Amino acid sequence: MTLPVETMSSGQVRLLVLTPEYTDFLWLESLLCRDRELVPDMVWCPDLIDCDDLIRNTHFDVILWDCVFHGDSEVSFLQYLSAASNDKSVLALSADPSAECAAELIANGAADYLCRQTLDAWSLARAVKCLWYREQLSASAHGHLGREVASGVINRDLFFDRLQQALLRAERGGHRLALLHLNLDDFRSFNESFGYQKSDLLVLKLAERLRHSLRRVDSLMRIGGDELAVIVEKVEDSLDITQIIRKVVNALNDPITVDGQNMVVSASLGVATYPEAGDSPENLMRRANRAMFEAKRDPGTSYRFYDQHLHITAGYQLRLEADLRNALRGKELELYYQPRIDLATEEVRGVECLLRWNHPERGLVSPDEFIPVAERSGLIVPIGYWVIEQACKRLQESSDLGFPGLVFAVNLSFRQFHDRKMTETIFRIIFNANVDTSLLELELTESAMMHDPEYAQRCLRELNQLGISFALDDFGTGFSSLSNLQHLPISLVKIDKSFVQELGHSADAEHIIRAIISLSHSLQISVVAEGVETEGQLEFLRQQHCDEIQGYYYARPMPWQDLVQFLNNRGQAACLQR
């Protein structure tokens, strides 16, 4: 089957380019732009953290990966890349010309391989177009599968054949696989109340809803009158399965409308994984079915894992998410405050507001543990607004306590920019609080603006017009710092603590800090250094005329009452007891 040339020219081919060097990105861009059929929309990413954010939250047709871009292991990173990108085409680029290298890369998830030494415009464009065509064919095939589900045909033989093929792919690639067996609860009552035709339509509408929430690589089939099965391929860990379960549960939460009637359904899910629960379609299905019947013991929509270890891990993540939802309503969340000290006067110029969670059973939960859960689930958006609201209340209170002019800095998550009413919501919060907006500072990282840069820039400008100032956090660790300083209303940059903690050990860190301070001051931008813990670090930053510092040398993050005491006693002690 071939696709016409017009297919390529009818829309842009979106590429994510993973390479540490900007010059290499420009070189690859120039090669692809020579092809008249290609309309490449290319995004450069040199940073591993931003890479994960981009892959999970932005659509790309092809990932162009320079093999020198990885963490500790080239093969491990490629396997992660293939799984995290929902099986998007990965085009590997390496200096090694050997066929052995190509075979290993393709075996571990790469869709194609090119050698840098012999690369030219024709071969690169040809490889990109081939992979892009393959994506179009895959999308077409997936649509065909959707039509099979929507047709209502129950074909268990076809399902077992698909499961067998998926198991063979998992075995060859060394991947894990999960089978979800979903059974609607008390389906007999639907048949008795609404008739078989409406009940059948209910199942088909539910299947269609589920299909839209799954990854392209996942297969959904109807295997019985009230049964559906999902084959989840390329599973890295329990979190992958957790995300699929969350989507299935969310799809079941909303009523389904059939002939004007809203029907609420619940289901029991059984999950079995390869290789833990079996290596044949029959064993996997039998154990998923057993887990499903175990889930029937619980009321409402519920799930059980056949594999006990995976059950515990994934179940913990989902329980943590449920607890976090309750924490937001139950006033378990709290803000801690870490002072920022003016180096010239040693006075407190502001505080950074940091989120803490006092769990009723686990005690103080580490932000490193619950913030990623909040990010993945989307809870970070309402939590972020709650933090801004609390910061505004404390800002007003600090003025009444005799600390006017104290700046309150709040971290803004990249997920916040997914909310199209972000500006409106923040405006409502600060209007109701009736605070001096010049004392409210929003800290954002460069990755926060990468999902939709134009929308992010518009939001920042609108908020800046209200008097809110912005700080660029983790400065020096992203890829577009200079561009952001030039085009965004940034009034302060924060030097990442990784540079500060290398002072005295790395000459490069000293050069980088000098350059950041010099550049920022030349643009009339203030500088805060994070993670200051020693006298030596403090003295170096003072010599370089850094404006403010933040770190354990002066104060750890603390509850509000401790901060008030710290502010009252700041003239009596230079630093807190550790």
C-alpha positions in Angstrom: 0.0 0.0 0.0 1.3 3.4 -0.9 0.3 6.9 0.2 0.1 9.8 -2.3 2.7 12.5 -2.2 -0.1 15.0 -1.3 -0.5 13.2 2.1 2.9 14.4 3.2 2.4 18.0 2.0 -1.1 18.3 3.5 0.2 18.8 7.0 3.4 19.3 9.0 5.5 16.4 10.2 6.2 17.1 13.9 9.6 16.0 15.1 11.1 15.9 18.5 14.9 16.2 18.2 16.9 14.8 21.1 20.5 16.0 20.9 22.6 17.9 23.4 24.1 20.3 20.8 22.2 23.1 19.3 24.5 23.1 16.3 23.5 19.5 15.6 19.8 20.5 15.7 20.4 23.3 13.2 22.3 20.9 10.9 19.5 18.3 11.0 16.9 21.1 10.4 18.8 22.4 7.4 19.0 18.8 5.9 15.3 18.2 6.3 14.3 21.6 4.9 15.9 20.8 1.6 13.2 18.3 0.8 10.3 19.9 -1.0 7.7 17.4 0.2 8.6 17.7 3.9 7.1 20.5 6.1 9.1 19.8 9.3 7.9 21.2 12.6 10.9 20.5 14.8 11.3 20.9 18.5 14.8 20.7 20.1 15.3 19.1 23.5 18.8 18.8 25.1 17.6 18.0 28.6 16.5 14.6 30.0 13.8 16.1 32.4 12.3 18.3 29.7 12.4 15.2 27.4 10.1 13.3 29.7 7.7 16.2 30.0 7.6 16.7 26.2 7.1 13.1 25.3 4.3 12.5 27.8 2.4 15.8 27.1 3.0 16.8 23.5 2.2 15.0 20.2 5.1 14.1 17.9 5.0 12.0 14.7 8.7 11.0 14.8 11.4 11.2 17.5 14.9 11.9 16.1 17.3 10.6 18.7 21.0 11.2 18.8 22.4 8.2 20.6 24.8 10.3 22.7 21.7 11.7 24.4 20.9 9.4 27.3 21.3 8.9 31.1 23.5 6.0 32.2 22.7 3.5 29.5 22.0 3.9 25.8 19.9 0.8 25.6 17.9 1.5 28.7 17.1 5.0 27.5 16.0 3.7 24.1 13.7 1.2 25.8 12.3 4.0 28.0 11.9 6.2 24.9 10.0 3.6 23.0 7.6 2.9 25.9 7.1 6.5 27.2 6.3 7.8 23.7 3.4 5.3 23.2 5.3 3.4 20.6 6.0 6.5 18.4 8.7 6.0 15.7 12.2 6.5 17.1 14.8 7.3 14.4 18.2 6.6 15.9 21.3 8.6 14.8 24.8 7.3 15.8 28.4 7.8 14.7 28.9 4.0 14.7 28.6 2.6 11.1 28.5 -1.1 12.1 25.5 -3.2 11.2 25.7 -4.8 14.7 24.9 -1.4 16.3 21.9 -0.9 14.1 20.5 -4.4 14.9 20.9 -3.8 18.6 19.2 -0.5 18.5 16.3 -1.8 16.4 15.9 -4.8 18.7 15.5 -2.4 21.7 12.9 -0.2 20.2 14.3 2.0 17.4 12.2 2.1 14.2 15.2 2.9 12.0 18.9 3.8 12.2 21.2 6.2 10.4 24.9 6.8 10.6 26.1 10.4 11.1 29.2 9.9 9.0 27.3 9.2 5.8 24.1 11.2 6.5 22.8 13.5 3.8 19.6 15.3 3.1 18.1 12.6 0.9 18.7 9.7 3.3 17.4 11.7 6.3 14.3 12.9 4.6 13.6 9.4 3.2 13.8 7.8 6.7 11.6 10.5 8.2 9.0 10.1 5.5 9.0 6.3 5.7 8.3 6.5 9.5 5.7 9.1 9.0 3.9 7.0 6.4 4.1 4.1 8.9 2.4 6.2 11.5 -0.4 7.1 9.1 -1.0 3.4 8.3 -0.9 2.5 12.0 -3.6 5.2 12.7 -5.7 3.8 9.9 -5.3 0.3 11.3 -6.3 1.5 14.8 -9.4 3.1 13.3 -10.2 -0.2 11.7 -9.9 -1.9 15.1 -12.2 0.7 16.6 -14.8 -0.1 13.9 -14.6 -3.8 14.8 -15.3 -2.9 18.5 -18.1 -0.5 17.5 -19.7 -3.2 15.3 -20.5 -5.3 18.3 -19.0 -8.4 16.9 -17.8 -10.8 19.6 -14.8 -12.8 18.3 -12.9 -14.5 21.0 -10.7 -16.3 18.5 -9.6 -13.0 17.0 -8.9 -11.7 20.5 -6.7 -14.7 21.5 -4.8 -14.3 18.2 -4.1 -10.7 18.9 -3.1 -11.5 22.5 -0.7 -14.2 21.1 0.9 -11.8 18.7 1.3 -9.2 21.5 3.0 -11.8 23.7 5.4 -12.7 20.9 6.3 -9.0 20.5 6.8 -8.7 24.2 9.0 -11.7 24.3 11.2 -10.6 21.4 11.5 -7.1 22.7 12.0 -8.0 26.4 8.9 -5.9 27.3 6.2 -6.5 29.8 2.5 -6.7 28.9 -0.7 -6.4 30.8 -4.2 -7.8 30.1 -7.2 -6.0 31.6 -10.4 -8.0 31.8 -13.4 -5.7 32.4 -16.8 -7.1 33.3 -19.9 -4.8 33.8 -21.5 -5.3 37.1 -25.1 -6.5 37.3 -25.6 -6.3 33.6 -28.6 -8.6 33.8 -30.6 -5.8 35.4 -29.9 -3.6 32.4 -31.2 -6.2 30.1 -34.4 -6.6 32.2 -35.0 -2.9 32.6 -34.1 -1.5 29.1 -34.1 -4.6 26.8 -31.2 -6.3 25.0 -30.9 -3.8 22.2 -30.4 -0.8 24.5 -28.1 -2.8 26.8 -26.0 -3.8 23.8 -25.8 -0.2 22.6 -24.7 0.7 26.1 -21.7 -1.7 25.9 -20.8 -0.3 22.4 -20.8 3.3 23.6 -18.7 2.4 26.6 -16.2 0.6 24.4 -16.0 3.6 22.1 -15.4 5.9 25.1 -12.6 3.6 26.4 -11.0 3.4 23.0 -10.5 7.2 22.8 -8.9 7.2 26.2 -6.3 4.4 25.5 -2.9 4.6 23.8 -2.7 3.8 20.1 -0.5 0.7 20.9 -3.2 -0.7 23.2 -5.9 -3.1 21.8 -9.5 -3.1 23.0 -12.0 -5.8 22.1 -15.4 -7.0 23.2 -15.1 -10.7 24.2 -18.5 -11.3 25.7 -22.0 -9.7 26.1 -20.8 -7.7 29.1 -17.1 -8.2 28.8 -14.3 -6.1 27.4 -10.5 -6.8 27.3 -7.6 -4.4 26.9 -4.1 -5.6 25.8 -1.6 -3.1 27.2 1.8 -3.5 25.4 5.2 -2.2 26.3 4.6 -1.8 30.1 7.7 -0.5 31.9 6.4 -0.5 35.5 3.3 -0.4 37.6 2.8 3.3 37.0 2.1 2.6 33.3 -0.7 0.2 34.2 -1.9 2.6 36.9 -2.4 5.3 34.3 -4.4 3.0 32.1 -6.6 1.9 35.0 -7.2 5.5 35.9 -8.4 6.3 32.4 -10.7 3.2 32.5 -12.1 4.2 35.9 -12.6 7.8 34.8 -14.5 6.6 31.7 -16.8 4.6 33.9 -17.5 7.5 36.3 -19.6 9.5 33.8 -23.1 8.4 32.8 -23.6 7.0 29.4 -26.6 8.4 27.4 -28.6 5.8 25.4 -31.7 7.1 23.6 -31.9 10.1 25.9 -31.5 8.1 29.1 -28.5 8.5 31.3 -27.2 5.2 32.5 -24.6 4.8 35.3 -22.5 1.7 35.1 -19.8 0.1 37.3 -17.4 -2.6 36.4 -14.9 -5.0 37.9 -11.4 -5.1 36.5 -8.9 -8.0 36.6 -5.3 -7.3 35.7 -2.7 -10.0 34.8 0.8 -9.2 33.6 3.3 -11.0 31.4 5.7 -12.6 32.4 4.6 -12.6 36.1 1.1 -14.1 35.6 1.8 -16.4 32.6 3.3 -16.6 29.2 0.4 -17.9 27.1 -2.9 -16.3 26.1 -4.9 -18.9 28.0 -3.0 -18.5 31.3 -3.0 -14.8 31.1 -6.7 -14.7 30.4 -7.6 -17.2 33.1 -5.6 -15.3 35.8 -7.0 -11.9 34.7 -10.5 -13.5 35.0 -9.7 -14.7 38.5 -8.5 -11.3 39.5 -11.7 -9.8 38.0 -13.9 -12.1 40.2 -11.8 -11.0 43.2 -12.7 -7.4 42.3 -16.4 -8.3 42.4 -16.1 -8.6 46.2 -15.7 -4.8 46.4 -18.7 -2.5 45.8 -18.7 -0.2 42.8 -16.0 0.0 40.2 -12.9 -1.8 41.5 -9.9 -3.7 40.3 -7.5 -6.4 41.4 -4.1 -7.5 40.2 -3.2 -11.2 39.9 0.4 -10.4 40.6 0.7 -9.4 44.3 3.8 -7.3 44.1 2.5 -5.2 41.2 -0.9 -5.0 42.9 0.7 -3.4 46.0 2.9 -0.9 44.0 0.2 0.3 41.6 -2.5 0.2 44.3 -0.4 2.4 46.5 -0.1 5.0 43.8 -3.9 5.0 43.2 -4.5 5.2 47.0 -2.1 8.0 47.3 -3.9 9.9 44.6 -7.3 9.3 46.3 -5.8 10.4 49.6 -4.4 13.6 48.0 -7.9 14.4 46.7 -9.2 14.1 50.2 -6.3 16.1 51.5 -7.2 19.1 49.4 -10.8 19.0 50.8 -9.8 18.0 54.3 -7.2 20.8 55.1 -4.3 18.4 55.3 -2.2 20.5 53.0 0.0 23.3 54.5 2.4 25.9 53.2 6.0 26.1 54.6 8.0 29.3 54.0 11.7 29.6 53.2 13.2 33.1 53.6 15.1 34.9 50.9 17.9 37.1 52.3 19.1 40.4 50.8 22.9 40.0 50.7 23.6 43.7 51.0 21.4 44.3 54.1 20.9 40.7 55.4 17.2 41.5 55.7 14.4 39.2 54.6 13.2 40.4 51.2 10.7 37.6 50.6 9.8 34.0 51.1 9.2 31.0 48.8 5.9 29.2 49.6 6.5 25.4 49.6 3.7 22.8 49.8 3.6 20.2 52.5 1.2 17.4 53.2 0.4 16.2 56.7 -1.2 12.8 56.1 -3.4 11.6 59.0 -1.7 8.2 59.0 1.6 8.5 57.3 2.6 11.9 58.8 4.5 14.4 56.7 4.6 13.0 53.1 7.7 14.1 51.1 7.0 16.5 48.2 9.2 14.2 46.0 6.6 11.5 46.6 3.3 13.3 46.2 4.1 16.1 43.8 4.7 13.7 40.8 1.3 12.0 41.7 -0.4 15.4 41.6 1.3 16.2 38.3 0.3 12.9 36.6 -3.3 13.0 37.8 -3.9 16.7 37.1 -4.6 17.5 40.8 -1.7 19.9 40.7 -4.0 22.5 39.0 -6.5 22.9 41.8 -3.7 22.5 44.3 -1.7 25.3 42.6 -4.7 27.6 42.9 -5.1 26.7 46.5 -1.4 27.6 47.1 -1.8 31.0 45.5 -4.9 31.6 47.6 -3.1 30.7 50.8 -0.1 32.8 49.8 -2.4 35.9 49.3 -3.9 35.4 52.7 -0.5 35.3 54.4 0.7 38.2 52.3 -2.2 40.3 53.7 -1.5 39.0 57.2 2.2 39.8 57.0 1.4 43.4 56.4 -0.8 43.5 59.5 2.0 41.9 61.6 4.4 44.7 60.7 6.3 43.2 57.7 5.2 45.3 54.8 7.0 44.8 51.5 7.6 41.0 52.0 7.5 39.2 48.7 5.6 35.9 48.5 6.9 33.6 45.7 4.7 30.7 44.5 5.8 27.9 42.1 3.7 27.5 39.0 3.5 24.0 37.6 3.7 23.3 33.8 0.3 21.7 34.2 -1.2 25.0 35.2 -0.7 26.2 31.6 -3.0 23.4 30.4 -5.9 25.2 32.1 -7.3 27.7 29.6 -8.8 29.7 32.4 -5.6 30.1 34.3 -5.3 33.9 34.0 -9.0 34.4 34.9 -8.7 32.2 38.0 -5.6 33.8 39.3 -7.1 37.2 38.7 -10.2 36.2 40.7 -8.0 34.9 43.6 -6.0 38.1 44.0 -9.0 40.3 43.5 -10.9 38.6 46.3 -7.8 38.7 48.5 -7.3 42.5 47.9 -3.5 42.3 48.1 -0.6 44.4 46.6 0.1 42.4 43.5 3.6 43.7 43.2 4.4 41.5 46.3 3.2 38.3 44.6 5.8 36.5 42.5 5.2 33.4 40.4 8.1 31.1 39.9 8.1 29.0 36.7 10.6 26.7 35.0 11.3 26.7 31.3 9.6 23.4 30.8 6.3 25.0 32.0 6.2 27.1 28.8 7.0 24.3 26.4 3.6 22.8 26.1 2.1 25.8 24.3 4.7 28.7 24.3 2.3 31.2 22.7 -0.4 30.7 25.2 2.1 30.7 28.1 3.6 34.0 26.9 0.1 35.6 26.6 -0.8 34.4 30.2 2.4 35.9 31.6 1.9 39.2 29.9 -1.7 39.5 31.1 -0.7 38.6 34.7 2.2 41.0 34.5 -0.2 43.8 33.6 -2.0 43.1 36.9 1.3 43.8 38.7 2.4 40.2 39.3 6.2 39.6 38.8 7.8 36.4 37.5 10.9 34.5 38.4 12.6 31.9 36.2 13.5 29.0 38.4 16.4 26.5 38.0 18.1 29.0 35.7 20.9 27.6 33.6 19.5 24.1 33.4 17.1 24.6 30.5 17.7 25.1 26.8 16.1 28.5 26.0 17.1 30.7 29.0 18.4 33.6 27.0 15.3 33.7 24.7 13.0 33.6 27.8 14.9 36.5 29.4 14.5 38.5 26.2 10.8 37.8 25.4 9.1 37.2 28.8 8.4 39.6 31.6 11.0 38.1 33.9 12.2 40.3 36.8 14.2 37.7 38.7 16.2 34.5 38.0 17.1 31.8 40.5 20.5 30.1 40.1 19.9 26.4 40.5 21.3 24.9 43.7 23.3 22.3 41.7 25.7 25.1 40.6 25.8 26.7 44.1 26.7 23.4 45.8 29.6 22.9 43.4 31.3 26.1 44.5 34.7 25.3 45.9 34.8 22.0 43.9 34.2 23.1 40.3 35.7 26.0 38.5 33.0 25.6 35.8 30.3 26.2 38.4 32.0 29.5 39.4 32.2 30.6 35.8 28.6 29.8 35.2 27.4 31.7 38.3 29.5 34.7 37.3 28.0 34.7 33.8 24.5 34.3 35.1 24.8 37.2 37.5 26.5 39.5 34.9 24.0 38.7 32.2 21.0 39.2 34.5 22.3 42.5 35.9 23.0 43.8 32.4 19.3 43.1 31.6 18.1 44.8 34.8 17.1 41.4 36.3 17.7 40.5 39.9 19.4 37.2 41.0 18.6 34.7 43.8 21.0 31.9 44.5 19.3 28.7 45.8 20.8 26.0 48.1 23.3 28.2 50.0 24.6 26.2 53.0 28.1 27.3 53.7 30.1 30.4 54.6 32.3 29.9 51.5 29.3 29.8 49.2 27.9 32.9 50.8 31.1 34.8 50.5 31.6 33.9 46.8 28.1 35.1 46.0 28.6 38.3 47.9 31.8 39.1 46.0 29.9 38.5 42.7 27.1 40.9 43.8 24.3 38.4 43.9 21.2 40.1 45.1 19.6 37.5 47.3 20.2 34.0 48.6 18.0 31.2 49.8 19.2 28.1 51.7 19.8 26.3 54.9 22.7 28.7 55.8 20.0 31.2 57.0 16.8 29.1 57.3 15.1 25.9 56.4 11.5 25.9 55.1 9.2 26.5 58.2 5.5 26.7 59.2 3.9 30.2 59.3 4.2 30.7 63.1 7.9 29.8 63.0 8.4 32.3 60.1 6.8 35.0 62.1 9.1 34.3 65.0 12.1 34.2 62.6 11.1 37.6 61.2 10.8 39.1 64.7 14.2 37.7 65.8 16.1 38.3 62.6 18.0 41.2 64.1 19.2 39.0 67.0 20.6 36.0 65.2 22.4 35.7 61.9 21.2 32.2 61.2 19.0 29.5 62.7 20.4 26.6 64.7 20.6 23.6 62.5 
